[in-house]
Amino acid sequence: MKKLKRKFLTVLSVALLLFLSACSGSNNASSTPKENGKSNGSTQYGDTIVVGVSNAIGAINPINTRDLGAITLANILFDPFFEPDENMKFQNKLAESFETKDNQAFTIKINSKANWTDGKPVTSEDVKFTFDLLANPAVQSSGLKTLNVIDGLDENGQLPKGEKFVKGIEVVDDKTFVIHTKKPTDPNYLKGSLINFRAVPSHILKDKDPATLHQDPFMLKPTVSNGAYSLVNFSGESSVELKANPNYYRGAPKTAKLFFKVVPQANITAQLQTGEIHINYPSTGAIAIQDIEKVKNMANVTTNDPKGYDWQEIYLNTKTFDQKMRQAIAYAINRPQLVEKLLKGKAEIIDGPYTKIHPYFDKDIKNYQYDPEKAKKLIAESGWDKSKPIRVNVPIGNQVREQSAVIVAENLKAVGLNVQVQKFDFPTHMQKGAKHDFDIMFLGIPYQIDPDVSTFYATGATYNFADYSNPELDNLLTQGKSEPDPEKRRVIYDKVQEILHEDLPTLSLYSDFLMGAVNKKVKVGQPKQFGMFYNVNEWQIEK
């Protein structure tokens, strides 16, 4: 049993990894900066690498990032304690060590060399300060929902009324702290839940009003950080410029500048070919399906093997639609048409919160088949008023998703529904999602290493845009977080999948195969689904 457990925990570590791979774009992409060469022996290296993405990037607020682009950049500026590598194994980053004897008290040592960019050391007090901020209900943050296993936090990952400090965070010394959980917890669950925890400098923020912290200039443009790069210029609709942190504790970056360039998906291929983009980020800037073969044959790039990690889904607002209507919508959508016609077969249909390559995927879950007559029957049984408009929100930038929204709208109209498609830039789209201001919402979801899906489906969770609430599911999700035995966890998450398949707060449309490409001049740095930026300080490009 111990061997089996170790095997599963190696692969199934937790992560609400990266949040949402929804690609929205902008046509106002900035021009690529010129490169100045530097020599290393006989090879000259450029000082700039340009990463292509398709979604506008939201504010890089280290305690309140809500889109994948912002999360990615925040994790470059502010190192998390751990980061998964390309094999989905957690590696230490800001953490120097992680130990536990009882799976309830976890001792973490901060890298002894880690400093803020203003020269002050990163300390355990910074960590405790950040935990207290994130748990404070008055602070606008992404919260600690996935870390509600920590002693002193309520089920929403917040401090109880009247409390100011998280009881389960114990400072031992300047570089050592202990996390105490309410009961024994899977160590890899805790590691994964810390993947997007970013300590902020207490010496900069300790005197700020927590209630208005989200308006502070630091949260709009962080000036002190601890990662490989620091922020220079931010224009989320077009580009973000970073500069190397020469005193980075894991080694000074070998490339002076890093640019994230926002490019419509239709232009990613062309700019890879011209060299305006050196590398694309598959999760937020994948090669368009119709361009995959073309890019594979381009002489100046190498490509990875596309796999179906991520998927596209629709949120069904549970305050708009009852269960019968949600199921009717599922039967009304011709998903095989989306895969074969729109994605040229380079995708697969899934039902539920896991793709087929996930170890916890329940093979016994049967897909909702395309059945417009059954959809009509359920619509009638639900008593839905067919004249009532249904708002379908779609983020711009991902051509295939936008086209899939057109097909979905046609499918729904074919069964008598009054559908209105609304397109928004990505930040606006996410704001509307957070307010449940939609009836149907399109979104991309990233592969999650651990099976925990509480952030999407637990009552009141940050990304529970469907406004879904099921006490039985909440209880199962709570059990799943702390259960260390993989066989028992599988039973729990099989039941989770059954409930979600029946209640249908979301419907997965397809898992598309995301391909990355990198210019052959880039000698270190590869487009990856996991761990792409783990060694960003080592990235190099030939002049």
Helices and strands as residue ranges (DSSP letters): H 2-11, E 38-40, E 43-45, E 48-53, H 68-77, E 82-84, E 90-92, E 95-100, E 105-110, H 124-135, G 145-147, E 169-173, E 176-180, H 187-193, H 202-205, G 210-215, H 217-220, E 229-235, E 239-244, E 257-262, H 265-274, E 279-280, H 282-285, G 289-291, H 292-296, E 301-303, E 311-316, H 323-332, H 335-337, I 338-342, E 347-348, H 372-382, E 389-395, H 399-414, E 418-424, H 426-434, E 440-445, H 454-457, H 471-482, H 486-503, E 506-512, E 517-519, E 522-524, G 536-538, E 540-541
